[in-house]
Amino acid sequence: MAGTETIPGDIIEKLSAIVGPENVATDEAGLLTYAYDATRLKGTPSAVLRPGSEEEVSKILSLANERGVPVVPRGAGSGLSGGAVPSRGGIVLSFERMNRIISIDAADRIATVQPGVVTGEFQKAVEEKGLFYPPDPGSLAFCTIGGNVAENAGGMRALKYGVTRDYVTGLRAVLPSGEIIRAGVKTAKGVVGYDLARLIVGSEGTLAVVTEITFTLIPLPEKVITMTAFFSGPRQAGKAVSAIMASPFTPRCLEFLDGEALGAGARKIGYALPEGAGAFLLIETDGSPDEADRQMNGIHALLKDNALRINITQDKAASAELWRLRRSTSQALFSIAPHKINEDTVVPVSRVPDALEGFGEIASRFGQKIICFGHAGDGNIHVNVMTDKSDPERLKMAEEAVSEVFRLVLALGGTISGEHGVGLTKLPYIGMELSAAEIELQKKIKSVFDPNGILNPGKIFR
Ligand SMILES: Cc1cc2nc3c(=O)[nH]c(=O)nc-3n(C[C@H](O)[C@H](O)[C@H](O)COP(=O)(O)OP(=O)(O)OC[C@H]3O[C@@H](n4cnc5c(N)ncnc54)[C@H](O)[C@@H]3O)c2cc1C
């Protein structure tokens, strides 16, 4: 079956027998709910299935593979590259029923979960046992572990603690043929054969459907200190980021908002900004009480002469309010323009000031508003080209500005995506970063896993 045709009735009947009719949606409203992700791109599926077990996933894939029906795995649909959008129709496989934390084993410092577990809920459960699962995407209140694994999600604490892949020791997955595999281990180490677990993490649901994940955990830091520092503009804040990262101190978070992002976030939550604030850093240190203090004092000494205002708090409620300001930014930008093209570029951290200056220059050259915020400590700047997609001329200029942003980032030694993946949105641009031979090799890997091309087709590669 090629692409977006409707699935024949007999297949729907068989699928319904696998998951139970109450776990199949084929009505218009049911399908529309699963047609989008956070990019607002749309692709309508023919059926949405909510499997309850790995065996059901296996049977669904086996049937879909036999009949050439596209299958798109889906977590919460919070992805920012169109990964969960069923752009070629077919089946959406939603993991909302496979949402169990199977075990948290404090003695071995590991946890095993199903893909539909909400990331923030997993973190809470782990912390109740004095352990820590650091990856914390801004969407953690609603995104799922399955989506995090498929996108190799990062977050605020990636600077000190790394990203999702750094915590996956092993997983179970179903291949497009329906075969169930185990990749990786449930131990601290393991080197038997190729590391398929690390390959599947970040594969954007194009190689296998992940049905169970084992994570390694670390002890919960005893103390966390939060600092906010306001600067007159992005360049001053960018220099502060480079100064911190060139020092012996490693904050666990080093988040950046430019003046527009700061203003939009502050208006949304009613936060009073200091006079002349044109950029903002949100910084956290953690560890033992002495270590958290030592790091924070060191960072304060680096920033105090150039910041307009610095606040430091250990109070959980005050810190939560500062994080609310940071987290509200992404949505608050819609008060500035109806649409944004949101890219998650990364540059070497020493080049952050150059990148910010360059993005400003591109904005002026193309007559676009470009708003930047993000995880500046690891050089991961979210570049938002504000636009109106109903105005073709404006959209064309915005897209040209995006290409120019990518050219600059690559020239600075960076990458066009740090955490959101290629999906649909970066598909036209991967040739800017990867050579033809590198793309060909990746396509061959895809065809080994998925010879009939049924799993999340049309993503990553043309
Ligand atoms: C406000 C906001 C803030 C965000 N902040 C961050 C951030 O700080 N860091 C970051 O990295 N991302 C961030 N994101 C992006 C997004 O939340 C992440 O990419 C997240 O990992 C997606 O999870 P999800 O459950 O929503 O997955 P979905 O969007 O549903 O799916 C994402 C991809 O995963 C695949 N997939 C889902 N489940 C499975 C499975 N079981 N097996 C195989 N493939 C699967 C899908 O096919 C798709 O390709 C943010 C998004 C928003 C809206």
The ligand as an ORCA input file, in Angstrom:
! r2SCAN-3c Opt
* xyz 0 1
  C       7.294     23.257     25.479
  C       8.250     22.218     24.962
  C       9.518     22.126     25.502
  C      10.426     21.158     25.040
  N      11.661     21.100     25.601
  C      12.525     20.158     25.171
  C      13.830     20.061     25.760
  O      14.198     20.837     26.648
  N      14.647     19.093     25.302
  C      14.274     18.209     24.323
  O      15.059     17.328     23.964
  N      13.056     18.291     23.742
  C      12.181     19.228     24.138
  N      10.936     19.305     23.563
  C      10.575     18.383     22.458
  C       9.821     17.102     22.867
  O       9.115     17.276     24.072
  C      10.788     15.926     22.971
  O      11.308     15.613     21.691
  C      10.174     14.653     23.563
  O      11.183     13.686     23.676
  C       9.028     14.086     22.728
  O       8.340     13.134     23.526
  P       6.837     12.701     23.163
  O       6.431     11.655     24.111
  O       5.973     13.883     23.061
  O       7.088     12.061     21.726
  P       6.313     12.287     20.341
  O       6.363     13.723     19.937
  O       4.988     11.635     20.404
  O       7.236     11.449     19.386
  C       8.552     11.848     19.120
  C       9.241     10.762     18.271
  O       9.356      9.588     19.051
  C       8.841      8.475     18.325
  N       8.345      7.544     19.343
  C       7.493      7.789     20.364
  N       7.325      6.687     21.115
  C       8.083      5.714     20.553
  C       8.338      4.351     20.860
  N       7.759      3.741     21.896
  N       9.175      3.652     20.060
  C       9.766      4.233     18.988
  N       9.570      5.523     18.662
  C       8.741      6.251     19.439
  C       7.798      9.071     17.410
  O       7.560      8.251     16.291
  C       8.460     10.377     17.031
  O       9.359     10.181     15.970
  C      10.029     20.274     23.995
  C       8.740     20.365     23.450
  C       7.863     21.314     23.914
  C       6.488     21.389     23.313
*
